Amino acid sequence: MDFRKDTLLSLPFKLIEVFFRNLSSSRLTVLLTSAFTLFSIFFLFAQEADVQAGKKLFNANCASCHKLNKKAVGPALKGVSAKYDREWLYSWIKNSSAMIKDGDPQAIAVWEEYNKVAMNAFPMLSNADIDNILAYSDYTPPAPVAVASNQQPASSSGTSNDLILVALTLVFIILVVMLFLVQKTLKRIAFASGVDISPTVKEKRPPLWQVVAKNHFLIFLLVVGFLLSSAYFVYGFLMQVGIDQGYMPVQPIHYSHKIHAGANQIECKYCHSSARVSKHSGIPSLNVCMNCHKNIAEYNGEEDIENGYTKEFYTKEIKKLYDAVGWDEDNQAYTGNIKPVKWVRIHNLPDFVYFNHAQHVQVGDIECQTCHGPVEEMEVMYQYSSLTMGWCINCHRETNVKVKDNEYYAKIHEELSKKYGVEKLTVAQMGGLECGKCHY
């Protein structure tokens, strides 16, 4: 075969054809094995990404009504993918009310089992999103490895990073070997076919900056690109001003919502009682804490030694509480020596924004987790949501008004339902997007 008579376009394809014809079975096996290894590695990482994405979606959409391993407002989600058909789950999660109305027997059975309270509709979730949530609900973390008492427990993040580094190193080595084999084979084929692959003397090219400097059109494109990219980054920076999502300050007395609201299942409104009747949820009085801690002077629950949350740590924080309220533990009496606790505020809206907790919590029957996230899982409290204007508007557009046993909304709902031709009204359809509702 005379490659020198072929066109430039067909040369690469013929070289590849000859390459595979001359490739030995052993080398082909190496290539196939390498490709399979690469596919397996990326498949594992893709599965892990699905679980992580499902966890975020679960916390954002499901955690207010569902838990993984026990019944809450709704059923436990552990193993739900094996219990129900996947297509049925897609339809149920996106619009359970429609399935109940259409007479789906399985939907009606679930509805009746949970006091005839239909699940909120999530039409914004795609099938892939639901698959990620189910992957998270079915995920079983590996069992912890026992660590000797004289050894420091290994960091889970460090182990994960080590595995990723090893996998990337293997991928790099495989790619280098494959490229070496391909180059060696192509050189042998070219030599046998009489193709001259020796480097030719080329004219010296001018530096790139000289080429760009002489081309006015390229300079124009670079200037426009620089201005647009600068505007993009400046806009992104300015849009983050005043947004404290993820803010996690250290409090003078450590308070674990994970222990109180999670393990002990204390209702949020027991401590934040003013959320029922006031604009503000309020900071609980230390007397509320003492309702329980008069009799709980030491912590005997679970520990998180890796993060420093030992029994001694929690007991020390209880002693700080006693010192602040002036409680004499030995005599079981107040001494009167009170020391105010300077709590650090976490959630704070601008002064020109009106938000009423009572209207949302009591009248609207909104769960605390809708805005504050999975509080029952937080060891240290932090700002879960962005609390931006766009975030509030999206909630008003997507949330249906709960009118059952609520005379305040009954007449308005009846009239507006006829106007819009719908059975359920969103907050936006009832005037929830009017400027004067939140700004005054």
C-alpha positions as CSV (number, residue, x, y, z in Angstrom):
1,M,0.0,0.0,0.0
2,D,1.5,3.4,-1.0
3,F,0.3,5.9,1.5
4,R,2.1,8.7,-0.3
5,K,-0.5,8.5,-3.2
6,D,-3.5,8.7,-0.8
7,T,-5.2,12.0,0.1
8,L,-4.5,13.7,3.4
9,L,-8.1,13.1,4.5
10,S,-8.0,9.3,4.2
11,L,-4.6,8.8,5.7
12,P,-5.6,8.7,9.4
13,F,-8.4,6.2,8.7
14,K,-6.1,3.8,6.9
15,L,-3.4,4.1,9.5
16,I,-6.0,3.2,12.2
17,E,-7.3,0.3,10.0
18,V,-3.7,-1.1,9.6
19,F,-3.0,-0.5,13.3
20,F,-5.9,-2.8,14.4
21,R,-5.0,-5.4,11.8
22,N,-1.4,-5.6,13.1
23,L,-2.4,-5.4,16.8
24,S,-1.7,-8.6,18.6
25,S,-4.3,-10.3,20.7
26,S,-2.4,-9.7,23.9
27,R,-2.2,-6.0,23.3
28,L,-5.9,-5.9,22.3
29,T,-6.6,-7.6,25.6
30,V,-4.6,-4.9,27.5
31,L,-6.5,-2.2,25.7
32,L,-10.0,-3.7,26.4
33,T,-9.1,-4.4,30.0
34,S,-7.9,-0.8,30.4
35,A,-11.1,0.5,28.8
36,F,-13.2,-1.7,31.1
37,T,-11.3,-0.4,34.2
38,L,-11.8,3.2,33.2
39,F,-15.5,2.6,32.7
40,S,-15.8,0.9,36.1
41,I,-14.0,3.7,37.9
42,F,-16.2,6.4,36.3
43,F,-19.3,4.3,36.9
44,L,-18.5,4.1,40.6
45,F,-17.9,7.8,40.8
46,A,-21.2,8.5,38.9
47,Q,-23.1,6.3,41.4
48,E,-21.5,8.2,44.3
49,A,-22.5,11.5,42.7
50,D,-26.1,10.2,42.4
51,V,-26.2,9.5,46.1
52,Q,-24.8,12.9,47.0
53,A,-27.3,14.6,44.7
54,G,-30.1,12.6,46.1
55,K,-29.1,13.6,49.6
56,K,-29.3,17.3,48.7
57,L,-32.7,16.8,47.0
58,F,-34.0,14.8,50.0
59,N,-33.0,17.5,52.5
60,A,-34.5,20.3,50.3
61,N,-37.8,18.6,49.4
62,C,-38.5,15.5,51.6
63,A,-36.9,16.0,55.0
64,S,-39.7,18.1,56.4
65,C,-42.2,15.2,56.2
66,H,-40.0,12.0,55.9
67,K,-37.2,10.3,57.6
68,L,-35.1,7.4,56.3
69,N,-35.6,4.8,59.0
70,K,-38.7,5.7,60.8
71,K,-42.2,7.0,60.2
72,A,-42.8,10.7,60.5
73,V,-45.6,12.8,58.9
74,G,-45.1,10.4,55.9
75,P,-43.7,6.9,55.7
76,A,-40.0,6.0,56.2
77,L,-38.3,6.2,52.8
78,K,-35.8,3.4,53.4
79,G,-36.5,0.6,50.9
80,V,-39.4,2.4,49.3
81,S,-38.1,1.8,45.8
82,A,-38.4,-2.0,46.3
83,K,-41.9,-1.7,47.7
84,Y,-43.5,0.3,44.9
85,D,-43.1,0.3,41.1
86,R,-40.7,2.9,39.8
87,E,-43.1,4.4,37.3
88,W,-45.8,4.6,40.0
89,L,-43.4,6.5,42.3
90,Y,-42.7,9.0,39.5
91,S,-46.4,9.8,39.2
92,W,-47.0,9.7,42.9
93,I,-44.2,12.2,43.8
94,K,-45.1,14.6,41.0
95,N,-48.8,14.7,41.7
96,S,-50.3,12.4,44.3
97,S,-53.6,14.3,44.5
98,A,-54.3,13.6,40.8
99,M,-53.7,9.9,41.3
100,I,-56.1,9.8,44.3
101,K,-58.7,11.7,42.3
102,D,-58.4,9.3,39.4
103,G,-59.0,6.4,41.8
104,D,-55.6,4.7,41.8
105,P,-56.1,1.9,44.4
106,Q,-52.5,1.9,45.7
107,A,-52.6,5.7,45.9
108,I,-55.8,5.7,47.8
109,A,-54.5,3.0,50.2
110,V,-51.4,5.2,51.1
111,W,-53.6,8.2,51.4
112,E,-56.0,6.5,53.8
113,E,-53.1,5.0,55.8
114,Y,-51.8,8.5,56.6
115,N,-55.0,10.1,57.8
116,K,-56.1,11.1,54.3
117,V,-53.4,13.8,54.0
118,A,-52.1,14.0,50.4
119,M,-48.4,14.5,49.8
120,N,-47.3,17.8,48.4
121,A,-46.9,17.8,44.6
122,F,-43.3,18.1,43.2
123,P,-43.8,18.6,39.4
124,M,-40.4,20.4,39.3
125,L,-38.6,17.1,40.0
126,S,-37.5,15.1,37.0
127,N,-37.3,11.3,36.8
128,A,-33.6,11.6,37.2
129,D,-34.0,13.7,40.4
130,I,-36.4,11.1,41.8
131,D,-33.9,8.3,40.9
132,N,-31.2,10.2,42.9
133,I,-33.5,10.6,45.9
134,L,-34.3,6.8,45.8
135,A,-30.6,6.0,45.4
136,Y,-29.9,8.0,48.6
137,S,-32.8,6.4,50.5
138,D,-31.5,2.9,49.5
139,Y,-27.8,3.7,50.2
140,T,-26.3,1.9,53.1
141,P,-23.0,3.4,54.4
142,P,-20.1,1.1,55.1
143,A,-19.8,-0.2,58.6
144,P,-17.3,1.8,60.7
145,V,-14.0,0.1,61.3
146,A,-13.0,-0.3,65.0
147,V,-10.1,1.9,66.0
148,A,-7.7,1.0,68.7
149,S,-7.8,3.3,71.8
150,N,-4.3,4.6,71.3
151,Q,-4.9,5.5,67.6
152,Q,-6.6,8.5,66.2
153,P,-9.7,7.7,64.1
154,A,-9.1,8.2,60.4
155,S,-10.9,11.1,58.7
156,S,-13.6,10.0,56.3
157,S,-12.8,12.9,54.0
158,G,-9.1,11.9,54.0
159,T,-9.9,8.3,53.0
160,S,-12.2,9.5,50.2
161,N,-9.5,11.8,48.9
162,D,-6.9,9.0,49.0
163,L,-9.2,6.7,47.0
164,I,-9.8,9.4,44.4
165,L,-6.0,10.1,44.1
166,V,-5.3,6.3,43.7
167,A,-8.0,6.0,41.0
168,L,-6.7,9.0,39.1
169,T,-3.1,7.7,39.3
170,L,-4.2,4.4,37.8
171,V,-6.1,6.2,35.0
172,F,-3.1,8.3,34.2
173,I,-0.8,5.2,34.1
174,I,-3.2,3.3,31.8
175,L,-3.4,6.3,29.4
176,V,0.4,6.7,29.2
177,V,0.8,2.9,28.4
178,M,-2.0,3.1,25.8
179,L,-0.4,6.1,24.1
180,F,3.0,4.5,24.1
181,L,1.7,1.4,22.4
182,V,-0.3,3.3,19.8
183,Q,2.8,5.5,19.0
184,K,5.1,2.5,18.7
185,T,2.6,0.6,16.4
186,L,2.0,3.6,14.2
187,K,5.7,4.2,13.7
188,R,6.2,0.5,12.8
189,I,3.4,0.7,10.3
190,A,4.7,3.9,8.8
191,F,8.2,2.5,8.4
192,A,6.9,-0.7,6.8
193,S,4.8,1.4,4.3
194,G,7.6,3.7,3.3
195,V,6.1,6.9,4.9
196,D,8.7,9.4,5.9
197,I,7.9,10.7,9.4
198,S,11.2,12.4,10.0
199,P,10.8,16.0,11.1
200,T,11.1,18.6,8.4
201,V,12.6,22.0,8.8
202,K,9.9,24.6,9.2
203,E,10.0,28.4,8.9
204,K,10.3,30.2,12.2
205,R,6.9,31.4,13.3
206,P,6.5,34.8,14.8
207,P,5.5,35.0,18.5
208,L,1.8,34.7,19.3
209,W,1.6,38.1,20.8
210,Q,2.8,39.7,17.5
211,V,0.2,37.8,15.5
212,V,-2.5,39.0,17.9
213,A,-1.2,42.6,17.9
214,K,-1.4,42.8,14.2
215,N,-4.9,41.4,14.0
216,H,-7.4,44.2,14.9
217,F,-10.4,41.8,14.9
218,L,-8.7,39.5,17.4
219,I,-8.0,42.5,19.7
220,F,-11.6,43.6,19.4
221,L,-12.8,40.1,20.4
222,L,-10.4,39.9,23.3
223,V,-11.5,43.3,24.6
224,V,-15.2,42.4,24.3
225,G,-14.6,39.0,26.0
226,F,-12.6,40.7,28.8
227,L,-15.4,43.3,29.4
228,L,-18.2,40.6,29.4
229,S,-16.3,38.3,31.7
230,S,-15.4,41.1,34.1
231,A,-19.1,42.2,34.2
232,Y,-20.1,38.6,34.9
233,F,-17.8,38.2,37.8
234,V,-18.6,41.6,39.2
235,Y,-22.3,40.9,39.0
236,G,-21.8,37.5,40.7
237,F,-19.8,39.1,43.5
238,L,-22.4,41.9,44.1
239,M,-25.3,39.4,44.1
240,Q,-23.6,37.6,47.1
241,V,-23.4,40.8,49.2
242,G,-25.7,40.4,52.2
243,I,-26.3,36.7,51.6
244,D,-25.2,34.7,54.6
245,Q,-26.3,31.2,53.6
246,G,-24.2,28.6,55.5
247,Y,-23.4,31.1,58.3
248,M,-22.5,29.1,61.3
249,P,-21.3,31.2,64.3
250,V,-20.0,29.8,67.5
251,Q,-22.4,30.4,70.4
252,P,-21.3,31.2,74.0
253,I,-23.1,28.0,75.1
254,H,-23.1,25.1,72.7
255,Y,-26.7,24.0,71.9
256,S,-27.2,20.8,69.9
257,H,-30.4,20.8,67.8
258,K,-29.4,17.3,66.8
259,I,-29.8,16.1,70.4
260,H,-32.8,18.2,71.4
261,A,-34.9,18.2,68.2
262,G,-33.5,15.0,66.7
263,A,-32.7,12.4,69.4
264,N,-35.2,13.7,72.0
265,Q,-37.7,14.9,69.4
266,I,-38.5,18.2,71.3
267,E,-40.9,20.2,69.2
268,C,-39.4,23.4,67.8
269,K,-42.3,25.5,69.1
270,Y,-41.8,24.3,72.6
271,C,-38.7,26.5,72.8
272,H,-39.6,29.0,70.1
273,S,-43.1,29.5,71.5
274,S,-43.5,33.0,70.2
275,A,-43.4,31.7,66.6
276,R,-47.1,30.8,67.0
277,V,-48.3,34.3,67.9
278,S,-45.5,36.8,66.9
279,K,-43.6,38.2,64.0
280,H,-40.4,36.8,65.5
281,S,-39.7,33.2,66.6
282,G,-37.7,34.6,69.5
283,I,-34.7,33.4,71.5
284,P,-35.9,30.9,74.1
285,S,-35.5,32.1,77.7
286,L,-33.0,30.1,79.8
287,N,-35.8,29.3,82.2
288,V,-37.2,27.1,79.4
289,C,-33.9,25.2,79.3
290,M,-34.1,24.8,83.1
291,N,-37.5,23.1,82.9
292,C,-35.5,20.0,81.9
293,H,-32.0,20.7,83.0
294,K,-32.9,21.1,86.7
295,N,-32.9,17.3,86.6
296,I,-30.4,16.7,83.8
297,A,-27.0,17.8,85.1
298,E,-24.9,15.3,83.1
299,Y,-25.1,14.1,79.5
300,N,-25.5,10.4,79.0
301,G,-26.3,10.2,75.3
302,E,-24.4,9.3,72.2
303,E,-20.9,10.9,71.6
304,D,-19.1,12.2,68.5
305,I,-15.5,11.8,69.7
306,E,-14.1,12.5,66.2
307,N,-15.5,16.0,66.3
308,G,-14.8,16.5,70.0
309,Y,-18.4,16.2,71.2
310,T,-17.8,13.9,74.2
311,K,-20.0,13.4,77.3
312,E,-17.6,15.6,79.2
313,F,-18.0,18.4,76.6
314,Y,-21.8,18.4,76.8
315,T,-21.7,18.2,80.6
316,K,-19.4,21.3,80.7
317,E,-21.9,23.2,78.5
318,I,-24.7,22.3,81.0
319,K,-22.6,23.8,83.8
320,K,-22.3,27.0,81.7
321,L,-26.1,27.1,81.7
322,Y,-26.2,26.7,85.5
323,D,-23.7,29.5,85.9
324,A,-25.7,31.9,83.6
325,V,-29.1,31.4,85.5
326,G,-27.4,31.3,88.9
327,W,-28.5,27.7,89.7
328,D,-26.9,26.1,92.8
329,E,-26.7,22.4,91.9
330,D,-25.9,21.2,95.4
331,N,-28.7,23.1,97.1
332,Q,-31.1,22.8,94.2
333,A,-32.0,26.6,94.4
334,Y,-31.4,29.8,92.5
335,T,-28.7,32.1,93.9
336,G,-29.8,35.2,92.1
337,N,-26.4,35.7,90.4
338,I,-27.5,36.0,86.8
339,K,-25.1,36.4,83.9
340,P,-26.8,37.3,80.5
341,V,-25.8,35.1,77.6
342,K,-24.8,37.0,74.5
343,W,-26.2,34.8,71.8
344,V,-25.1,35.4,68.2
345,R,-28.0,35.9,65.8
346,I,-27.9,33.6,62.7
347,H,-31.0,34.5,60.6
348,N,-31.5,38.2,60.0
349,L,-33.6,39.9,57.3
350,P,-33.2,43.5,56.1
351,D,-35.1,46.1,58.0
352,F,-37.3,46.9,55.0
353,V,-38.6,43.3,54.8
354,Y,-41.7,42.2,56.8
355,F,-41.9,38.5,57.7
356,N,-44.4,37.2,60.2
357,H,-43.7,33.8,61.7
358,A,-47.2,33.4,63.1
359,Q,-48.7,33.9,59.7
360,H,-46.5,31.2,58.2
361,V,-46.3,28.8,61.1
362,Q,-49.7,29.0,62.6
363,V,-52.0,30.1,59.8
364,G,-50.1,28.7,56.8
365,D,-49.1,25.5,58.8
366,I,-45.6,25.7,57.3
367,E,-43.0,23.3,58.8
368,C,-39.9,24.9,60.3
369,Q,-37.7,22.7,58.2
370,T,-39.1,24.3,55.0
371,C,-37.0,27.4,55.7
372,H,-34.5,26.3,58.3
373,G,-33.6,23.0,56.7
374,P,-33.1,19.7,58.6
375,V,-32.6,21.3,62.0
376,E,-33.0,17.9,63.8
377,E,-29.7,16.9,62.1
378,M,-27.7,20.0,62.9
379,E,-25.1,19.7,65.7
380,V,-24.3,23.4,65.2
381,M,-27.1,25.6,63.9
382,Y,-26.5,27.4,60.6
383,Q,-28.4,29.4,58.0
384,Y,-29.8,26.7,55.6
385,S,-31.6,28.8,53.0
386,S,-30.5,31.9,51.2
387,L,-33.4,34.0,52.4
388,T,-33.2,36.1,49.3
389,M,-36.2,37.8,47.6
390,G,-36.1,35.3,44.7
391,W,-36.1,32.4,47.2
392,C,-39.3,33.8,48.9
393,I,-41.0,34.5,45.6
394,N,-40.4,30.9,44.3
395,C,-41.9,29.5,47.5
396,H,-45.0,31.7,47.1
397,R,-45.4,30.5,43.5
398,E,-45.1,26.8,44.3
399,T,-46.8,26.5,47.6
400,N,-50.6,25.8,47.7
401,V,-52.6,27.5,50.4
402,K,-53.9,25.1,53.1
403,V,-57.6,26.0,53.5
404,K,-58.8,22.9,55.3
405,D,-60.4,23.9,58.7
406,N,-59.3,27.5,58.0
407,E,-62.2,29.9,57.8
408,Y,-59.9,32.8,57.2
409,Y,-59.2,31.6,53.6
410,A,-62.4,29.8,52.9
411,K,-64.4,32.6,51.1
412,I,-61.4,34.1,49.3
413,H,-60.3,30.6,48.1
414,E,-63.8,29.9,46.8
415,E,-64.0,33.1,44.8
416,L,-60.4,33.0,43.4
417,S,-60.7,29.3,42.5
418,K,-63.5,30.2,40.1
419,K,-61.5,33.1,38.7
420,Y,-58.4,31.1,37.9
421,G,-60.3,27.8,37.2
422,V,-58.3,25.7,39.6
423,E,-59.0,23.6,42.7
424,K,-56.0,24.7,44.7
425,L,-54.5,28.2,44.9
426,T,-50.9,29.1,45.3
427,V,-49.9,31.9,47.6
428,A,-49.0,34.0,44.6
429,Q,-52.6,33.6,43.2
430,M,-53.9,34.9,46.5
431,G,-51.8,38.1,46.3
432,G,-48.6,36.7,47.7
433,L,-46.5,38.6,45.1
434,E,-47.8,42.0,45.9
435,C,-45.0,44.3,46.9
436,G,-46.9,45.7,50.0
437,K,-47.1,42.2,51.5
438,C,-43.5,42.1,52.4
439,H,-42.3,45.7,52.0
440,Y,-43.7,48.7,53.8
